[in-house]
Amino acid sequence: MSYYVDVHTHLTHDDFEQDRIGVIERARSAGLGAIVVNGLEPKSNRMILQMAKADPLIRPALGIYPLDAVCHDIPADFPFSVAKFDLAEEIRFIRAEASAGRLAAIGECGLDGYYLGPEHLPGQEKIFEQLIDIAMIHNLPVIIHTRKCEQRAGEILANLGAKKVNFHCFGGRATMARDYAEKYGWWFSIPANCTVNEGFQKMMKILPAESILTETDAPYLAPVRGQRNEPANVVGTVNRLAEYRGWTEEDAKNRVFENFTRLFGT
């Protein structure tokens, strides 16, 4: 039996504060069997662990977001607040949770060249490499953010020999994604705004079938601009995938589920 999956979401976001349980129940009713909730920093990482204890639908992924990875070097005029925390201590915490077998994945983590300049990349890369190391040691998937840094992130992952890699919301060329999938066997999760994003539509058409996963990045990237996204919307992504590939909707769901089990194990 297969089910729908959302491999990248942020149910810890304040937008879900009033109806988080309802959002999870809507996902369950829509046929989802797994929601991978991704952490960004200490607060969300710990909240995710509590959510996973309360509901088996939630699969915990702990990470350090690229901007948070350089929280001590954020410029004073940065457009939004980034809280400072002990990066080394958080790496130790994530490593301990992975060692205890409590994690489904590491992430999100990676590199961001959209908000910060190249002078911040060394700091981001240091944390990125440490998180990849945790994932590889414990045979966990690593969930990647690569805004404007897709090539460099790919170089780091390839040099380290990472195998269980999922690029979330890949912003590079669809042909680059296809090349990564064919050369390294990496996975790519397609967000629910594929209904309006031509880049994600092309990825659904040209990626190897075995490399495609579904995500929402909720509350962001909704199928309809301006609305709050939520995990149940992966159903529409699977239906769109079926349309593009000439599959039945059930076949598309089964293929994505098989990809999920190969990467996440269950």
C-alpha positions, 0 to 999 in steps of 0.5 A, a space after each residue: 500500500 502506498 501513500 502521499 508524502 511531503 518531504 519538506 515542510 515547516 509546520 513549526 511556522 507561526 502561520 500554523 499556530 492556531 490550527 496545526 493539529 487540523 492541518 495534520 489531520 487534513 493531510 492524513 485525510 488526504 492520504 498522506 502517510 509521512 510529513 517530513 518537518 524540517 528544522 532551521 535552528 534550535 527552537 524549531 528543531 526541538 519543536 519538531 521532536 515534540 511534534 514527532 513524539 505526539 504524532 507518527 505522521 510527523 518525521 523529524 528532520 533537524 538542521 541549520 538553515 544557511 542564514 542561521 549558519 552565519 547568525 553571528 556574522 549577519 549585517 546590521 542592516 539585514 532585512 529581517 531578524 536572525 537570532 544568534 545561537 551556539 552553532 557548535 552546541 546545536 551541531 552536537 545536539 543534532 549529532 546526538 539525536 541522529 545517534 539515538 535514532 530519533 531522526 528521519 533526515 538531516 535538514 534543511 541545510 545548505 547554501 544561500 547566495 540570495 540574501 548574503 554575499 560570497 563573503 558569507 559562503 565559507 561560514 555556510 559551507 563549514 556548517 553544511 559540511 558538518 551536517 552532511 557528515 552527520 547524515 552520512 555517518 548515520 545513513 540519513 537523507 540530507 535535505 538541501 537548500 541551494 538558493 543561487 548556489 546549486 553548483 557549489 552545493 553539488 560540488 561539496 556533496 559530490 566531493 564528500 561522497 554523499 548518496 542520500 541527497 534530496 534537493 528541496 525546491 531546486 532553483 537551478 536549471 532543470 537540466 542541471 537537476 537531471 544531470 545530478 540525478 543521472 550522475 549521482 542518483 540524487 533526489 529532487 522534491 517538487 513543491 506545490 507551486 508547480 502549478 504556476 512555476 515553469 521550472 518545476 514543470 520542466 523538472 517533472 517532465 525531464 527528471 528520471 522517474 526514480 528521482 522525483 519526490 513531492 514537498 510543499 515547503 508549507 506555509 510557503 509556495 502554495 498552488 495559488 499565490 497568496 494562500 497558505 500552503 499545507 501538506 495536503 496539497 502534495 496530492 495536486 502535485 502528484 496529479 500534475 506529475 501524472 499528467 506530464 508523464 502520461 501516468 495514471 494518478 495512482 501510478 504517479 502516487 506509487 512511483 513517488 512513494 517508492 522513491 520516498 521509501 528508497 531514500 527514507 527507508 520506510 
